[in-house]
Amino acid sequence: MALRIGILLYDGFDLIDSGGPYEVFLTASRLAERDGDAALYDVRLISPQGSDVTAFGGMTVTGTTSAPDAGSLHTLIVPGLVDIEAARNDPAVGEAVASIAAASTVVASVCTGAFLLADQGLLEGRPATTHWEDVDLLASEGRIGSGVTDVRWVDTGAVVTSGGLTSGIHMALHLVERDYGREMAQRTARQLDVDWDPAGERSVR
């Protein structure tokens, strides 16, 4: 049975934070189907109220599922945004993160989405990362165990955080490896033309 993935969208979210992992999961499924197997993932786009959402830059996404209707998920992906405080000050976003996370086996953030996880207590006592510009800020707020720099992602089991922007693609490939093995993750990376390091190290800053 395909694993259910939910990507939470809200006004101001970064497209690549959500679109990168979206493409990874869809590509892994497409490769499995090409092999004659069933799709690996069932990817859903979720918003707090199920209404249209506008990404940073103005692109609008329609056809989302509301948070109350999201149901149980294997993995929740929470993308980040430029104006962190706008999302943190929106009660609907916080409530959506909390409610969907409670019904998910794994919760993962991309970039500044880590702040939204921290606000709901999901990073308490855990090492975590975010965009390299914001790791110190995240750590200084005292809602995480420690801030980690110079990595694509930090995996603590039930919670996975990733660095900025394209690091979400690398983290999603890591999740494919967790779910279906390294060979599938490497095939997916090759199909996407991504130079993926299974160790999650980042060589540029």
FENPE-V120446 format. One record per pair of residues at least 6 apart in sequence whose C-alpha atoms are under 8 Angstrom apart, sorted by the first residue. I is the first residue (numbers start at 1). GAP is how many residues later the second one is. Records with the same first field share a line. If there is no record, write none. Layout:
I=GAP, GAP
This chain:
1=37, 38, 39
2=36, 37, 38, 39, 40
3=37, 38, 39, 70, 71
4=37, 38, 39, 40, 68, 69, 70, 71
5=36, 37, 38, 39, 68, 69, 70, 71, 72
6=37, 38, 39, 40, 64, 67, 69, 70, 71
7=11, 15, 36, 37, 38, 39, 69, 70, 71, 72
8=37, 38, 39, 40, 68, 69, 70, 71, 89
9=9, 36, 37, 38, 39, 44, 69, 70
10=37, 38, 43, 44, 45, 77, 83
11=42, 43, 44, 45, 76
12=42, 43, 44, 69, 70, 71, 75
13=41, 42, 43, 66, 67, 68, 69
14=41, 42, 65, 66, 67, 68, 151
15=40, 41
16=149, 150
17=62, 63, 93, 94, 148, 149, 151, 152
18=59, 60, 61, 92, 150
20=146, 148, 149
21=147, 148, 150, 151, 152
22=21
24=145, 148, 149, 164, 165, 168
25=15, 16, 18, 147, 151
26=15, 17
27=161, 164, 165
28=12, 13, 148, 156, 157, 159, 160
29=9, 10, 11, 12
30=9
31=157
32=6, 7, 8
33=6
44=20, 21
45=18, 19, 20
46=18, 19, 20, 21, 24
47=6, 17, 18, 19, 20, 49
48=18, 19, 20, 44, 45, 47, 48
49=16, 17, 18, 19
50=13, 14, 15, 16, 17
51=11, 12, 13, 14, 15
52=8, 9, 10, 11, 12
53=7, 8, 9
54=6, 7
55=6
56=25, 26
67=29, 32, 33
68=28, 31, 32
70=30
71=29, 32
72=28, 31, 32
73=27, 30, 31, 32
74=30, 31, 32
75=29, 30, 31, 32, 33
76=24, 25, 28, 30, 31, 32
77=30, 31, 32, 33
78=19, 29, 30, 31, 32, 35, 36, 38
79=30, 31, 32, 33, 34
80=29, 30, 31, 32, 33, 34
81=30, 31, 32
82=30
84=28, 31
87=6, 7, 29
88=6, 27, 28, 31
94=22, 25, 26
97=19, 20, 23
98=22
101=6
105=53
106=51, 52, 53, 54
107=51, 52, 53
108=51, 52, 53, 54
109=8, 51, 52, 53, 59
110=20, 51, 52, 53, 54, 55, 57, 58
111=18, 19, 20, 50, 51, 52, 53, 54, 56, 57
112=18, 19, 22, 52
113=17
114=14, 15, 16, 47, 48
115=23
117=6
118=6, 25, 26
119=24
121=22
122=37
123=20, 21, 22, 36
124=19, 20, 21
125=18, 19, 20, 21
126=18, 19, 20, 30
127=17, 18, 19, 20, 21, 27, 29
128=16, 17, 18, 19, 20, 26, 32, 33, 34
129=6, 18, 19, 20, 22, 24, 25, 32, 33, 34
130=8, 31, 32, 33, 34
131=31, 32, 33, 34
132=17, 18, 31, 32, 73
135=12, 13, 14
136=11
138=6, 9
139=6, 7, 8
148=6
150=51, 52, 53, 55
151=11, 12, 49, 50, 51
152=10, 11, 15, 16, 18, 19, 48, 49, 50
153=7, 8, 9, 10, 14, 17, 18, 47
154=6, 7, 8
155=6
161=10
162=6, 9
170=26, 27, 30
171=29
173=12, 13, 15, 16, 23
174=11, 24
176=6, 8, 9
177=6, 7, 8
186=10
189=6, 7
